[in-house]
Amino acid sequence: MRALFSVYYKQGIEPLLEAVHKRGYQIVSTGGTAKFVRELGYPVKLVEELTRFPEILEGRVKTLHPAVHGGILYRDWVEKDREDIQKLGIEPIDLVVVNLYPFEEKLREDLTERELMEFVDIGGPALIRASAKNFYRVAVVVDPADYRWVAQKIEQNSLTLEDRKRLAVKAFSMTAYYDALVSRALAELFEVEEPLPYLALPLKLKGALRYGENPHQKGWLFLNPLESLGVVHSRVLQGKEMSFNNYLDADSALRLVSEFSQPACAIVKHGNPSGVALGGSLLEAFERAYGSDPESAFGGILAFNDTVEERLAQKVVELFFEVLVAPEFSEGALQVLSKRKNLRLVQTFGFSLYFDLKKISGGYLLQEEDNLDYQELRTVSQRHPTQEELKDLVFAWKVCKHVKSNAVVIAKEGRTLGIGSGNASRVDSLRCAVARAQRFGLDLEGAVMASEAFLPFRDSVDMAHQAGIRAIIQPGGSIRDAEVTEAANQYGMALVFTGTRHFRH
């Protein structure tokens, strides 16, 4: 029996070397790995002794040879294969232990293009795929996490066909991931026009979740190694394990609060903001955001865009939130927040724009991230907004971008007063926003309103006027824009077009 070792990740491999040695395998290896094996005291045969050909091109070509791949791909149940290897003097290889060049790690280093390309593995994927293809006879190990498990199986002489199938699937998954990683990284590096006709996205399992959106659904968390920021890469400093829904809502809250440079607070529930506010401090922003809808805030996700200090933490622990997201926490804040053992504290470091991917039956929808606020701000009414109204219009517009369609946001003085989301009718969203503000005794006189898509009829303007709203921001582009503008002029309202729509489904 023969085992081929060519590994980059050597930690933890000694039990596997010991197991194959005890079982009588001949160990074959390449340069660096052979030196490591020999230093551990195990006999090893160099690959070039098999191939009778030296490593060339500084190690670029060493295992790409019939003596290696013939030994791996040999089918002992096929007569012609038996004749071929006997005639050519090729010995079968029964176990292949291979890691790939650390392309992923090298992406994070400041390498030149030529230096990076040296870490695109060729021989490794070929060895892995050949071994996985011939799982009927060959066992392939690609993950250091499997070293000890396979060692135990070999020691007990219990490595079964089902085990080899499992290892083969993992091996093919590894090479697919590696190829996707290289493909996407080079597409970005070379600024290749998107989309490619064949698209592979590298996804690495970070862990299993307790369940998915509901307890009867299984759930997992995967990360994209090409994105270094975002909630997946955040640090959970305290509290229970993050759930599937926690991650969704935390991401929504992070994106929303990151829209603002002024101290800001966002409270999100089921993917929609319930309260958003700016303030002179995070404490003031929190009190204003919470006060705009204290009912929906219960059990919500709370996000800030600056350091959470002790005084703010003392206010937060008086209420019930599932998750608190922030870029930093003071030591005093951490001590106070520790009183809420189940409150998840998530330290985030921003997020990167990549692709927005949505699953539909039979495939996926892929789009660019929505990273444009507006093309222009064009006043189409007779009355122009005041400076204060314009500030509130821009604030409401930024919030509206993060509300599920049909979306309406009512705001005043850097604070949401009412949010209507997810209704089939835009005017129903406005009704919901007005009703929510009135339920909590919030004064809508002089407020502004944002709609993420155009107003198709003047009814929304009529209702806004009745509620006391004095200015509206919307994309424009309806065949009834003139009718809507006429209504705004009739009431002396300011109407601003952005030229940009923000559907969110």
N, C-alpha and C positions, 0 to 999 in steps of 0.2 A: 504494500500500500504506500501511497505517496501523497504528501501534503505540500501545497505551495503557499508560502507566506510572503506577502508584499504589502506591508502596512506602514501607514504614517502615524497612526495613533497606537503607540506601543504599550501604554499604561494598561495593566490588567490582563495582558496577553500570556503571561507566564504559565498560568494553570492550563491553558489550551496547549501550549508547547509541551508541557509536562505530560498531558494526557495522550497526545499523539505519539510522543516518544515512547511512553510505556506500552502503547498498543502496537508498537513496531512499525509505525509510519516512517518512511524516509522523508526528512524535511528538506525542501528545496526553497531557495529564497534568492532575492535580488540583493544588490550591494549593501545598502544601509541596513536593511532588515537582517541580512545574513550576518553582518558584523554584530548586531544586537543579539541575535540568537546564539552566536558563537561565544559571546561574552557571558551569557547565562549558563554556558557549559553544555549546550546541546550540539550534537553533530549536525552539520548542515552542508548541503550541496548547492553550489552556485548554479543559477539558471544557465549561465554560459557553458557550464559543463554538459548540460542537456543539449543545448542548441549547437555547441561547438562553434559558436559565433560570439564575438565580444559585444558588450554594450557599446553602442555608437551614438554619435551626435549628443554627447554629454548626457547619456542616459535616456534620451528621447525614445530610442528603440532598444528594447531588451527582452520583452516577453512576446513580442509580435513575431512568432515563429511557429512552423508546423510541429516542432517537437513539443512545444508547450500547448498550443491550441488543439493539436491532434490528440494529445494525452487527455485533455479535458473533454473534448467533443466525442471521443471514442464511445461507441455503443456496443456493449458487450453482448447484446442479443442479436446483433447483425453480423452474419458470416463475413461479408465483404470488409467490414470494419476490422474484424479480427485479422483477416489476411493482410490488410494494409499496414496495420501497426507492427505486425510480426515482420513483414518484409522490410519495413523502414526502420525497425529497431526503436520504435516509440513506446515508452512505458506509460500506462494509464496514470492519471492524476485523479485522486478520489476526494480530496478536500482542498478548497481554495479559500484563503483568508486574505482579503484585499480591502484596503481603504483607498479613497480617491485623493488626489492632490487637494490641498486646502484652499480652493478657489474662493470659497465664501469668506474665509478669514482674511484672505489677501485683498479682497475688495475694500476692506476697512483701512488698509494701509495706503500710504501715499506713493503708489507705484506708478511708473510710466506704463504706457500702453504695451510696449514690448515686454516689460517685466511681468505684467499681469498675465499676458498670454502664455508665459512659461508655466503657469499653474492651471492651464486647461489640460486635464488628464485625457490621454488617448488609450494607452495600454490598459489602464485600470478598468474603464468601462467595458473594453473588449473582453478582458478576463472575466469580469462579473457576468456579462450577458451570456458568454459561452457556457459558464458554469451553471447559471440559472436555467438556460435552455435544456441542459442535460441533467436536470434534477433527478431523473430516474436512477442515476448512478453517482452523481457528484453532489456534495454538500458545499454551499457557498456561504461564507460569513462576511458581511460588510459592516456590521454595526458592533462597535466595542462593547455595547451593552449585552451582546449575545456571547461574548468570549467564554464566560464562566458556564453558562447554560450548555453550550455545545461541548465544553470540556467534560462536564458531568455526563452528558449523553455518550461521549466517546469512551470515557472510563467504564461505563456500565454496558458498553456495546449495545446501546439501545436507540441509536439515531435511526429513526424510521423514515419510510417514504413520505409520510405525512409531515414529518419534521423538515425534510428536504424541500417539500413543496412550499411550506411556510417560509423557509429561508429564501427560496427562489422568488416568491412574490415580493418579499422585502427587498431583495436585490434589484429586481426590475424597478421597483418604486424608487430606490435610491438613484439609479442611473437616470430615470425620468426626471426626478427632482434636480439632479445635477445639470442635466442638459437644459432644463427650463431656466435654471439659475444663470447659466452661461449665456443662453439666448437672450434673456431679458436684460442682463447686465450689459451685454455688448450692444443691444438695441439702443439703450440709453446712452452708452459711451459714444457710439457712432452716430447718434441722433437720427436713427432710421425712422422714416415716416410710418406712422401707425394708421390702421392696424395691419399686422402681418396676416397673410392668409391662413397660416397655421400658428396658433397662439398657445403657448404653454406658460402657466404661471407657477413659480416655485412656492409651495406652501409646506411649512414644517410644523408638525404637531407640537404644540406647547404643553397640552394636557387635556385630559377628559374633564368635562364639567359635570356637576351633579345631575343635571338634566338640561334639556333644551328650553324652548319657550314655555313648555308645560311639563309636568312631572312624568307624563307617559312618553315623552320624546327624549332620546339620547342626544347628548350635545358634546361638542369638542371645540377647543380653541386652537387655531392655527395661526402662525405668524408668517409674514412675508419678509425674508431676510434682506430684501432690497429697501425696506422702510425701517429706518432706525428710530423713528418717533411714533407717537400714537399710544392709545390706551393699552394695546397688547404689550408694548414695551415699558409700561409704567411699573412703578413699585407699589405693591399693596403693603402699607406699613402696619395695618391693624385691621382686625375684624374677621368675619367669616369669609370663606372662599367666595370669590366673585362668581355670580351666576351668568348664564347666557343673556338674560334681560339686563342685568347690571352692566355688562359690557356694552350692549347696544345703547342704553341710556347714558352711560358715562361718556361714550364717544359723541353722542348728540350734544351733551352739555359742554364738553370740551371744545367742540367746534364752534358752538354759539358764543361762549364767553371769550374765545380767542379773537372774535371780531373786533374787540374793543381794546384800546390802549389805556383808557381811563379805568379806575377801579370798577369792576363789574361782577355781578352775581347772576347766575342763571339757575333756575330750579326746573328740572325736567321730570316728566311723568309719562311713561309709556311712549317714549320717543318724541313727545311734544313739550315745549316749554310751557310752564304754568305761570311763571313770573320771572321777569328779567328787569334789572335796573342798574343804572350807573350811580356813583356816589363820590363824595369827597374822600371816602375811605371804603374799604371792603365791608366794614361793619354797617356803615350807612347804606351801601348798596344791598346788603343782605336784608336789612330791615325793610327797605322799600320793595324789594322783590317779593319777600315773604308776605308783606302786607297786601300786595295786589291780588293774591289768591291763597289765603292760608288754608283753605279746605283742600285744594288739590295738592298742596305742598306736602301733606302728610305722607310719609313713606317714600318721598321722591329722591331724586339724585340732585345733589347740590354741587355747583362748580364755581370756582373763583379764578381770576386771572393774575393773582399775585399772592404773596405770602400770607398765610392764615396766622394771625397773632392770637395771644391769650384771651383778650377781651371778646373777640369775635367767637372764639371757641366756646367761651362761657355761654354765649347766646345760643349757639348751635346745639349744645348738649341739653338745653331745656326742651328741645323739640325732637321729633322722630324723623330721621332721615336714614335711608338705606346706605348711601354712598356719599362721601365728600371728596371731590376732586380739586386738586390745587397743585401749582408748581412747587410750592415750598410750605413747610410748617415750622413755626418756631418751637423751641424746646418746651416753653410754657404751654403752648397750644396742644402739643402732643400729650402732655401730662393731663390737661383738662379733658381732652377728647378720649383718653384712655378709660374714663368713667363709663363711656358707652362701648362696652366690649364688642358688641355686634356691629357697630358702625364701621364700615369699611373705609379706611383712609387710603386714597389713591394719589400718589405723587406722579404727576405727568410732566413730560418735557416737551410739550407741543405735539404737533402732528404734521406729517408730510402729505402732499397731494400725490396721488397715484392714479389708480383706476377705480371707478365705481362699478361693482360687479353685482348683478342680481340674477337669481335663479328663476327660470320659468320652465314649464314642462317641456322636455325635449332639448333644453339647451340653456344658454345664458345670454343676458343682455350686458353689454360692456359700453361704458361711456367715460368721458373725461369727468373729473371732479368739477362741481359748480364753484369756480373760484373767482367769478366776476360779479362785483356788486351791481354796477350799472354802467351803461355806455355813456349816458349823459343825464343831467337833471334839467329838464326843460319845462318851464312853467307855461301852461297852455290856457290858463284862466286869466281873466282880466285883473284879478287881484294876485299879487305875488306874495309868497309866504314871508312872514317876518323872519328875522335871524333865528329867534327862538323856535319858531315853528319849523324852520328848515332843519335845525339840529334834531328836533324830535322826529321829523319825517325820515331823516337818514337813520336815526336809531331804530325806529319802527320797521324800516325797510330791511335793515340787517337782521333783526329778529325774525321778520316774516319769512326770510329766506330759509329758516330752519324749522318752519312749521309745516305740517303735512297739509297738502292741498285738499279742498279749497281753503286757503289761509287768509285770515284777517287779523291784524294786530292794531289795537288802539293804545296810544301812548301819550304821555304828557310829562314834561320836565325830566326826561331821561328815565322813564319808568313805564312798564306796561300796565295798563289799567284793565284790559280785557283781551283775551286771545280766543279766536274761533278757528277750529281746525277740523279737517277731515270730513266736512259735510259735502253732500252731493251738490248742494246749491251754495253759491257764494253769499247770497243774501241771508241764508240760514247761518252761515259762519258769522256774519255780522250780527245777526240776532243773538247768537250765543255769546259773542264778545261783549255786547252791550248788556245783556242780562247778567253776565258774570260780574261786570263792573258794578252794576246797580245792586246786586245781591250783597256786595261788601261795602256799600255806601261810598263808592268812589265817584268823585265829581268829574264828569266828562266834558263840562263846559270849557271850550278852548283846546280840547284834545285834538290829536291828529290820528289819521288812520292809514294803514298800509295794506295793500292787496297784492299778493304775489303774482297774480295774472290780471289781465285787463277786466274792467267792469263791463259786462255785456249789455247792461241796461242802466237807466238812471235810478232805478229803485234803491240801489245801495246808497246813492248820493242823497236821496230824499230821507232815507232812514238815518244816515249819518248826521244830517242837518238837525233832524228832530232830537237826536241824542246830545247835541251840543258840539259836535265835531266841526272844526274850523278849517282843516286842510287835509288833503288826501294825496297819497303817492301811489302810483300804479304804473305798469309798463306802457299802457296805451296800445293801440293797434287794432281796436275793435272797429267794426263797420259803423258802430254807433258812438264813436268817440265824440263827434260833434254834439250829439244829444246829451251825453254825459257832461261835456264841458259846459253846455248851455245851462244844465241844472246847477253846476257849481257856480256859474256866474249869477244865476237867479238868487242864490243864497249868499253871495258874497264870499264864497269859499275859495281857497287856493287849491289848484289842481296841478300836480307835478307828474310828468311822465319820465320814466327811466329808460325806456327802450330795451329793457332786459326783463325776461320772465324767469320766475324761480319755482316752477313746479317741483313738488317733492312727494313722491308716491311711495 
